[in-house]
């Protein structure tokens, strides 16, 4: 008994290789070169390939397979971006009696820790002899909040990149095609025709 063919199996060998190479680093030009396309035309070949519906289907299928294998869901990614995007410095420090910041990581939750990109502790002796005292300097850095918020906004459709391309796999009625075109062009949809 043979398994059902996947969208990847349905591609010609060179396109199949392009899909495989593209999944390595999501770099179309480099994927085209590694798949055997000419260095000189690799960028335009990659652009063309990424617009072919059968290549898009194969990439979608492969990316879902990768996510399934990693047991990764879109919700997990969104949750992590949310932790970074909505992290607040006050979760990690408070003001001391003198107004200076005081760090307290003792009650740090796993969710708050997810937003930390770096924590550095430097210990050194300040002064000499009997006056010497140990000083600890703690520096922490939160992950890029802006980038996380931009990624969330893109996912939620608040920000739409013009380069996003989708394809229709089933026939649309003329009215549906007109509405889709109006949406793409950010034009108001046509008024319905009235029969007199």
Secondary structure, DSSP 4 states (H G I P E B T S, - for coil): -PPPPPTTTTS-HHHHHHHHHHHHH--HHHHHHHTT--TTTHHHHHHHHHHSHHHHHHHHHHHHHHHHHTT--HHHHHHHHHHHHT--GGGTEEE-TTS-EEE--TT--HHHHTTEEEEEEEEEEESSGGG-EEEEEEEEEE--HHHHHHHHHHHHTSS--TT------S---HHHHHHHHHHHTTPPPPPPP---
